[in-house]
Amino acid sequence: MDPNAPPPPGSSTPRKLIDFSLIVVASLALAAGIGVAYQSGLGRVWEIFLDETLLTAELLPKIVAGVLAASALPMLIAPERIKSWIGPDSGLRGLTIATIAGMLVPGGPGVTFPLTMGLLAAGADMGAGVALVSGWMLLGLNRTLIWELTFLPADFVALRFVLSLPAPIVLGWVVRHTLRRREARQ
């Protein structure tokens, strides 16, 4: 059996439904709800709850599509190819590819984060994952063209974009360098 092959369906480690991050977020939401109820009444809490439930229902199909696409990624692209493009030995070229991929990914975190996890599972390294997510956050063309250029002066957007260009590559390189140093010490 190929050790680099993606795991067969259904063989992954089961995830906890309730974990630390859920407890923290639920605690913050409960505290916020109590604060709103105290200031504006219980009716306002229910109004907010219903509005946000509708928003969740609108976002859920996009999140599911992103997760399914990311889950299929290791089966659609050979792990060797992903490793050569954005794996630990792909060098500056791999970090650049990951940064450009991040720039081009449409949509929000419901697409980007599952895609990044799918690439990591398929052979990308952490440095490339950081470069991809950082490229999406700092250089995302969708946000830059549609939002920033709509509201901000073009020279401001261009300056921000150009100054942000090296950041994802530098961050990815720092992650790679740090992980290699840690592995060398072990």
N, C-alpha and C positions, 0 to 999 in steps of 0.2 A: 504494500500500500504506500502511495506517495505521501510523505510527511507534509508536503506543501499543499496538498489538495484541500479544498474546502471541506468542512465536516459534512457528513450526510445529513439530509433533512431530519429534524427531530432529535438530533444527537447533541445539541448544544446544552450547556449548563442552564438549568432553569433559573430564571431571574426571580428575585423576591418581589412580591407585589407591594409590600410595605417595607421601605428601607429608610435610612437616615434622612436622605434628601426629601422624601415625601413627608416625613414627620416634621421637618423644619418648615417646609412650604405650607403644610396644613396648619401648623401652629401660627405662622405669620398671618395666614388667611383668617383663622379664627380670631386672632387678636384684632385684625383690621375690622372684621365683622362686628365684634363687640364695640370697638370704637365708633363705627358708623351708627350702630344701634343706639349707643349712648347719646351721640350728637344729633342724629336725624331721625331716629325711630326705627322700629323693626320693619315697617313697610318699605323703607328705603333699602334695607338690607336685602329683602326679597326681590325688589326691583333690580338691584345690581346683580343678584344671583341669577335671575332669569335672563337678563341681557347677556351676561357672560356665558351662560349655558348655551344660548343661541350662537354666540361667537365660536364656542368650542365645536358645536355641531357643524358650523361652516368650515372650520379649519381641519376637522377630523379626516375628511376624504383626502386632502392634500398630504397630511401626515402619513396616512396609510399608504398612499401611492409612493411617497418618498421612501418609506421603510421597505416596501415590497421591491421597489427598483434597486435599492441598495442591497437587499438580500440576494437578489438575482445576479448582481454584478460579479461576484466571484465565480459564478457558473457560466457567465457569458464571455469573460475575458480570462485567458489563461494566467494563473498566478505568476508564471515566469515572465510574461510580458509586463504585468503590473510591476513586478520587482525590478525589471530592467528600466522601466520608465520612471518610477517613483519609489523604488526600494532603497534600502540603506546604502547601497553602493552606486546610486545613480548620480551622485555629486551635485554640482550646481545646476546642471541641466534638469535633474529630477525636481529640485526645489523650484526652478523656474516653471516647469510644466505644472506642478501642483499649484503654484501661485496663479498662473493663467487660468487653470481649471476653476479655481476659486472665483476669479474675476468673472468668469462666464456663466457660473451656475445661476440659473434663474430661481426666484423664489426665496423663501426664508429659511429659518432653521429647521423646519420640518422636512426640507429637502436636503439641505447642506449637511446636517449632522449625521443622518442615516447614510448619506453617500460617503462621507468620510469614514464612518465605521465599516461600511462595506469594502472600501479600498484598503483599510487597515487589515481587515480579515483576509483580503485577497493578496496581501504581500507588500503593501505600502508600509513605509516606516513612520515612526512618530514625527520625525522632522517634516516629512512631506504632508502628513495630516495637519500639523500646525501651520505650515505654509498655505495649504488649501483653505483652511478655516480663516486664517488671517487675511488671505487674498480676498475671500468673500466679504469679510467684515470691513476691510479698509479700502478695497478697490472694486467692489462689486459694480459692474457696469450698469446693471438694472437700476440700482439705487442712484448711482451717479448721474445717469442720463435722465431718468424720470423725475427724481426728487431734487437732487442737489441743483442741477441746472435750471430747474423750474423756480426755485426759491432764492438761490444765491447767485451773486455775480460770477460770470464765467471765469474771470481771472482768479478769483478766490478758489473756485472748484479746481481749476487747473493746477494752482499752486499746491493745494491740499493733496491732490492726486499724485503729482510728481514727487512731493516729499514723502508720501506714503509708499511709493513703489518699492523701495528696497526692504521695507520692514518685514513682509512675510518671508522673504528669502533669508534675511538675517535671523529672524526668529527660528525658522526651520533649521538653519545651520547651527544655532546655539543648542537646540534640542539634540541634534545628531551628535555634536561635539560632547555635550554633557553625558549622554547615554554611553558613548564610546569610552569616555574616561571612567565612568562607573563600572562598565564591563571589564575594563583593563585592570581595575583594582581588585575585582573578585576572583 
